Amino acid sequence: MSRLLTLTLLLAAATTSACAIPTYEPEPVSVYQWERRQQAVEREMAERERLCRITKDEDPRKAELCRGVSGDQD
């Protein structure tokens, strides 16, 4: 019985600790990598702006989607 309890606690600790580990993204080292990173950031921002623009005002996600988006948000 104690073996099962120990195994369960070990498994629970392993699964919860994996969630707490931050993702590591190495810094780009070449001009090409910096350009790709910048383009990815610009694409993500454009997608956020698009979602903010097309989301209806009564949608509860509107505030979350438009957080940090510059521009007219009437």
C-alpha positions, 0 to 999 in steps of 0.5 A: 500500500505504501508503495502505491502511495509513494508512486502516486505522490511521486507522479503528482509531484512530477506532473505539477513541477513540469507546469512550473518550469518556464520555457527557455527560448535561446537568444538569436545569434544570427541576423537571419534568426533575429529577422525570423523572431521579429517577423514572428512577433509582428505576425502575432501582433497582427493576429491580436489586432485582427481578433480585437477588431472582429470581436463583438463588444458584448463578447466577454473575451473582448477586453482580454483580446484587446489588451496591449493592442494599440489603435481605435478600440471603440 
